[in-house]
C-alpha cells in the first residue's frame, strides 16, 4: 500500500492494528504508544489512530515495533478515517 505523505509525514490510520490487539492488552498497548510518541492526551492518541495527525518515519517504525511486540504483524495500516 502506498502511504499518503505530506510534509514528510505519513497520514495513515492504524485502527486495523488496534482491532487486532487483545482486550486484555489494550490499555498496556495504548500507554506504550502514548509514551513512545510523547502523546499527553487521549484526544491526541485517537487522532493518531485515525490518521488525522501525521506520523514521522521513526514513529511508524516505533508503532510497528509495538504491534509486533503484541503479536500483530499484518494489516496494521489503512487510509485515514474521516474526521
Secondary structure, 3 states (H helix, E strand, C coil): CCCCEECCEECEECHHHHHHCCHHHHHHHHHHHHHHCCCCCHHHHHHHHCCCCCECHHHHHHHHHHHHHCCCCCCCCEECCCC
